[in-house]
Amino acid sequence: MTKAARRKRGGAGQLLIPLIAIALLVIFNLIRDPSFFSIEIKTNNTGNTVLAGNLVSIINGASELAILAMGMTLVTAACGGQDISVGAAAAIAGSVFVRIIRGAAPVTGGTVILAFLACCLVAMLFGAFNGMLVAIFRIQPMIATLILYTCGRSIAYWINGGATPTIDTPITGAIGSFIPGIPVPTPVLIVALMALLFTLAFRFTTLGLYTQAVGINQSSARLNGINTTMIKLLSFVILGVCVSVSGSIGVCRLGLINHETLLIDIEMDTILAVAIGGNNLGGGKFKISGSILGAYVIQMLTITLYAMKVSSTDVKAYKAVVIILLVVIGSPVVKRWFARMTGNLRSGRLARTAAKEGV
């Protein structure tokens, strides 16, 4: 088998767990309710013809999580740890976004772009701060980001003077829901755009290669001329961009900024999406598509539980049980055991075939 074939096979194997999880959830829901995945065409409150249904809700609802999972994958791969401050940083970015829009009259497309660029810059600066603690001061990522996790929502609270201002404009409403004339939710289109940008970056730059090299063996990467400190910093800055996009989407969905509830608890779901996607949480090889699929697995599980009338207080417990099973099944120990069992079965089959031929 050639090296290219082995890489292709390894990449497909990495997506096996999220694909199996999605298949099992699809089969379960079809048995439970054959119409679960039906898609309807409806007219929303603004008079636009849009797509509706559980499948649309799953793809749409996972948008912020999928975007954060893309950035978290890079941080995990390069630093061998996770950023637990993404929810708090998104609240800060969302607060900056709202503050600038509220200060403009009237709100135009240029105003929205300016607000996004400002919140993007702020999120990148906070990402660089986290990256500096990890890359320069060698602090473990989860401990380094605990600082912003603790104080981030308080900073978001101060930005708007403790208020929860609303932004009721057609442009922000279109960003959070539907663009007139387009039946697909805007957040879904933004996820596709972000995935395309990551694909182009990996295709035409050495970002993916250098990130994997630093995560696999930092000393070897440094000896080969790779600036490991810069790669780690860059991964956190890129995550900052993802944070600003997710925070802006969240604000536009709600039409207001609530620093206490915006993307609350999304940190753990983001880490789980990366893990379910088959990425090594200790750093090294990664696959962005796996993390995106992991985000959809989590959202599909959430929608399934709500459809089964599970109370919101119990959803987290059920999700934890299912996710533990998925993570354990995808763990290196289980993978090695499965590979050993498969190898033994293959060896036994070859031995029996050889014995028959000998006879």
N, C-alpha and C positions, 0 to 999 in steps of 0.2 A: 504494500500500500504506500503510495507517495505521500510526502509531507502535506501537500495541498489537500489530498483526500482525507488524511487524518485530522487536519484542522477543521475541515468542513464537517466531518463526522462528530468531532468534539463540540463544535458550535451547535449542531442539531441536538446533541445529547444534553447540553446545558438548558435547552428550552423544553426538555421533556417534562419536567415537573410542572411548570405552569400550564403547559398544554394539556397534560393529563387532568390537572385540577379543573381547568375550564371545561373539558369534555365531561367530567363527572358531574359538575354543576349543571351543565346543559342537559344531560340525560336525566338527572334527578328532577329538574324543573319540568321537563317535558312529560315525565311520568306523573308528577304531582299535578300539573296543570298544563295540558297541551297548548293552551293559548298564551302561555307565559311570555313567549318571545314574539308575539304578534306585534306588528307595527301599524299604527293608524295615522291617517292624515287628518289633522284637526286645524281649526282656526283659533289662534290664541287671543289673549285679551286686547292686543294691539291690532287685530284684524289680519295678521299674517298667517299664511298656510304653512304649517310646520309638521314635522314628524313627531309622533308620540308613542309611548309604550315602554315596557320595562327594559327592553334592549337599548333604547335611546337613553333612558334614565341611567343605565349602567355606564354606557360609554361617555355620556355627558358628565355624570357625577364624579367619575374618576379623573377628570381632566387635571385638576390641581395636583392630585396625588401622582399622576403619571409624570407631570412636568418636574415635580420635586424629585421623583425617583430617578429621573435622568441625571440630574445634577448630583444626587446622593451617590449614584453609582461611580462617578468619577472620584469623589472624595474617598469612598470606600476602597476603590482600586488603588489609588495613589498612596493613601495614608494608613490603610489597614484599620480604620476606625470610622465612626459615624458622627455626623453633626446632629445633635439633638435640639438645636435652637431654630430649626427652619420655620416652625410655626410662629414663634415669637418674632423672628426676623420678618416674616410675611406680614405680621400685624404692624410692624414699624413701616414697612414699605407701603402697605395699604393706607396708613395714616398720612404719610407724605403725599400719596396720590390724591387723597380726599382733600387735604389741606390746600393744595395748589388749585384743584378744580373749584373748590368753594370760594377761592379768592379771585376767580375770574368771572367776568360778566360781559357778554354772554359766553357760554361754553362752546367752543368750536373744536374742530378736529385737531387744530394746532395746539390748543390748550391741553387736550387729552394726551397728545404725543409728548408735550413738554412735561406734563405730570408724570407720565410713565418713565421718561428719561431721568427725571429727578429721583423717583423712587428706586429706579434701577441703580443709579449712582450710589444712593444711600445703602442699598442692600449689598452692593459690591464692596463698599467700604467696610461694612460689618463683616462680610465674608473674608476680606483681606485681614481684618483684625483676628478672626478665628484662625485663619491660615498662618498668620505670623506666630501665634502661640504654638501651633502644631509644628510648623516647618523650622522656625528659628529657635524657639525655646524648648522644643522637643517634648511638649506636653501631650499626653494621650488625648486624641480628638474628643472623646466623650466628656472628659474632664474640662478641656479647654472651652468647649461650646456650652458647658453647664453655666458659665457666667452669663452669656446672652440669654440662655433659656430662662434663667432666674429673673433677670431684670428687663428683658426685651419688651414685655407687654406693658410694663410701667413706663418705659420710654415712649411707646405708642400712645399711652394715655396722656402723657405730657404734651405731645405734639399738637393735639387738638384741644388742649386745655381741659381735659377730663370729660369732654362732651362726646356724644355719638352722632355727629352730623350726617345728614343724608345727602345723596347726590342723585337727584331725579332728573336726568337729562336723556334725550333720545340716544345720544352716542354711547354713553356708558351703559344704558339699558340694552343696546344692541350687542355690546361686548359681552355682557353677562348672560344674554339669552339668544336672540336670533337677529340676524341682519335681514331687513325687509327684502323679500324675494328669494331668500335662501332658506330651505326647510331644515337644514342641518344646524344644530346648536353651534354658536360661534366658538365656545371653549373647545369643542372637538376639532375645529379647524385650526385653532391655535396650537393644540397638541400636535397635529400633523405637521404644522410649520416648524415647531421646535424639534421634532424628530428629524425632519429634513435638514435642518441646520446642523444638528449633531452628526448626521450621516455625511454631509458635505465636509464638515470639519475633520472627521476621521478619514475621509477619502482623500482629501487634498492636503492634509497636514500630517505631521508626525505625532499629533496629540495622543491618539489612542496607543500607539506603539510606546511612546515615552512613559505614558501613565502606567501601562502594564509593566514596563521594565522597572520603574521605581518601586511599584508595589511588590513585585516578585523578589527582587534583590537590590536594595538601595545602594549597597556598596559597589556591586558590579556595575550598576547604572552610572554611578559617579565616576568609576574608573574608565567607562566608555564615553566620557565627556558630556553626560546629561546633567543639567543643573537640577538636582533633585529638589532643592529648596523652592525654585521657581515653579516646578511642576506641581508641587503640593499647594503653593499659594494660588496658582492658576486654577486648580480644581475647586478651591473654596470660592474664588471670585466667580467662576462659571456657575457654581451653585447659587451664588448671590443673584445672578441674572434670573435663574429659574425661580428663586424665591420671589423676586419682584413681579414676574409674570403671574405666578400663582396668587400672590397677594392682590394684584390688580383685578384678576378674574373674580376672586372671592368677594371683593368690595363691589364690583359691578353686578354680581349676582344678587347681592342683598340690597344694593342701593344705599348702603351706609357703612360706616366703619364702627365696629364694636371690638375694641382691643381685647376684651376678655374671651370672646367666642370665635373670632375669625380663625378658621383652620385649627381649632383647638384639638389637641391630641394627634395631630397629623404626623408628628415626628415618628411615633412608633410604627404607624402604618407605612410610612416611607421606608423605614429600615426593613420592615417585613416584606415590602414589595421587592426590594433589592435581593433579599434572601430567597424569596420564593422564585425569583427570576433565575436562580441557579448561580448567582455571583458569590464568590468567596468573600465573606465578611472580614477576612484577615488580609485582604488586598491581593493584587495581582490581576489575573485574567478577568475580564468582565464582558458583558453583553448588554447594551442599552435596551435592546428589544425584549430581553428577558425581564428587565425591571418594569417596562411598560406593561407587559403581560401580567406581571405580578400585581400591579396596581388594579388591573381589570378583574383579576381573581378576587382581590379583597372587596372591591365594589360589588361584584356579582354576588358574593357571599352575603354582603350586607343587605342588598335588595332582596335576596332570597329569604333571609330571616325575617325581614319586615313583611314580605308577602305571606309568610307563615304565621303572621300575627304575633311574633315574638316581641315582647316589650322592649323599649329602647334601653332600659336598664339591664336587660339580660343579653342583649345583642353582643356586647363586648365579651362576655363569658363564653358564648357559643363560638364566636370568632376565634377566641384564644385557643379553644380545643382543636378546632379544625386547622388553624395555622400551625400549631405545635406539631400536629401529625404531618403536615406538608413539609415543614422544616426538617423534622427528623428523617422523613423519607429521603429528602434531598441532601442529607448530611454526608460528609466524606466516609464516615464509618459504614453507613448503610450502603453507600455506593460501592465501597470496596467489598463488602459482604456479597452484594448482588453480583458483582463482577466475578468474584471467586466461585460462587455457586454456578453462574453461567459457564465459567471456564471448566468446572468439574463436570457439568452435564455434557459439554461439548467434547471433553476428553473421553468420557465414558462412551459417548455415541461413536466416536472415532475408533475406540478400542473394540467395540462390538462389531463395527463394520469390518475392521481388519481381521478379527477372529473368524467372521463368516467367510471372508475372502480366502483366508488360509485353509479353512475346511474345504 
